Every structure is written in structure tokens, then in C-alpha cells.
């Protein structure tokens, strides 16, 4: 899908993400992680978290165990897990207005929930709706796996992808 000067929508999105990464970290080789502590970064998600909490309390709280699994040592945003017969992880980045939704795969492990996938369940569709209503971009696997030349603490330099730069500093992508 081409537009504006021959660039695809994904290429524009990747350029936008890279600009947010550089703005947040200040430098790719000597990153500053202070953005994670800025209240303005947290406030971006107040309406999302409020709607998310209202939905969970009113519609599914009895069926799911909900946990704020954010680890301030490795995460670059909020990480919420929902546990029942399946498991979901909604991750919201402090780097920019981005989210990823992960679910337990049928064969084990995790997989990225794609926004337009036909196999998304009611809960996944509702979480996607909440996030996108607040102009937060839900990223797909093809974008999350793009390499980023960013120096992190727990991820080897050659392994850093958009996922690690935006959400969690872990050497291995959770769906691999």
C-alpha cells in the first residue's frame, strides 16, 4: 500500500516510532531513561487506564485475574496481565502513544494480537477498541520486529527491536 511520495503506511509509522524513540531517549548510543519517570508520559494513558478499568470491573472482573505487572527495572511503560483460561498482556509505552497486545498461543508461548485478525475474541476486540479510541497505535508483529540501533541494559545491541525500545528491555522477544 503506497501513498505520499511512494512510502507505505508502515514506513511512515516506523519513521514516527523512531522519532519518538530518539525524542524519549535523547541518544541511541547513550540513552537517558528519565522519560520513564515523567508524569506527562504517565498521564497520556490516564483515559485509557480509566476506560480499561471500567470495562474490566463492569464486564469481566469475575472471569479474570488482573495484575499490573510493570517492572520499573525493565519496562518502558505499563504492563497489564489478564489471566483466566487464557492469558493476555496489554502493554502501553511511555516512549510514545503505542500499545501491544499479547496472548497465550494455542501451541504455548505468546503471540502478538494483530488489530485486523479474524481470530480475535470479544475481549481482545474490546481492548483494541479502548486503546485505539484514545489514539494509541496498536503495533503488529511486523513493526515490533524492526531492528533499532539503541543501547539498552538487558538486550544485546544486535537484538534490539522496536518492541524492546518501546515496551520491555528483554533480550528475547516474548513471542519467539
ABEGO torsion letter per residue (X at the ends): XBBGGGBBAAAAAAAAAAAAAAAAAGBAABBBAAAAABAAAAAAAAAAAAAAAAAAAAAAAAABBBBBABBAAABAEBBBBBBBABBBBBBBBAABBBBBBBBBBAAEEBBBBBAABAABBAAAAAAAAAAAAAGBBBBBAAAAABBBBBBBAABBAAABBAAAAAABBBABBAAX
